[in-house]
Amino acid sequence: MRGLLRSVLRANGFRTLEADTLRDGLEIAVNALPHLIFVDLGLPDGDGVDLIRRVREWSSVPIFVLSGRDRLHEKVAGLNAGADDYLTKPFIPDELLARVRAALRRMAARDWPVAAASFETGDLRIDLIRRLVTVRGRRIYLTPTEYRLLVVLTQQAGCVVTHERLLSEVWGPSKADFIHYTHIYMTHLRRKLEPDPMNPVYLLTETGIGYRLSSR
């Protein structure tokens, strides 16, 4: 099936890169920054859903699940992890190509920049692949919620991210009115990351709107 996928894509002008494991697939995603990713759920060193989640932490690249698993809960898990589409084997080449082209058109229409696998500003460095945050080379340990909040800000570095967007991305749409959550966790982050938490240089407040991660 992988050979057929390779043949179909290359015959229609696409260049392909392949990986046999979750680890190698993640390495390709980081280093090659592909325009689209196909994932099989059954990998020798993990589940394809884990790879989707890892990539989604730093990239909006279209991701297709192509798997022999056709049970509803597995499809839901793949889509909830961040996949854009889910096709079961055997696939129809013309249908697959139509879906691929539609996904690439949507991506082009968004006009979003390609996400980077790491971010650095001043002495603060965020490695989105290893989930490693350092300040002046010293590792900073964050809670899962603190880390997720920082990732959302990193994805829009230099831009204002509203309270509503942060709440939806980190805590879920049901918490859209709980603005005090962002205040509390931003205080925690500043204590861990800022040279002077009372005069932040990285995590900046946009009064009445939200927060911005400095990109300088």
Sequence and secondary structure as in RCSB ss.txt:
>XXXX:A:sequence
MRGLLRSVLRANGFRTLEADTLRDGLEIAVNALPHLIFVDLGLPDGDGVDLIRRVREWSSVPIFVLSGRDRLHEK
VAGLNAGADDYLTKPFIPDELLARVRAALRRMAARDWPVAAASFETGDLRIDLIRRLVTVRGRRIYLTPTEYRLL
VVLTQQAGCVVTHERLLSEVWGPSKADFIHYTHIYMTHLRRKLEPDPMNPVYLLTETGIGYRLSSR
>XXXX:A:secstr
 HHHHHHHHHHTT      SSHHHHHHHHHHH  S EEE SEETTEEHHHHHHHHHTT    EEEEES   HHHH
HHHHHHT SEEEESS  HHHHHHHHHHHHHHHHHHT     SEEEETTEEEETTTTEEEETTEEE   HHHHHHH
HHHHHTTTSEEEHHHHHHHHT GGGTT HHHHHHHHHHHHHHH SSTTS SSEEEETTTEEEE   
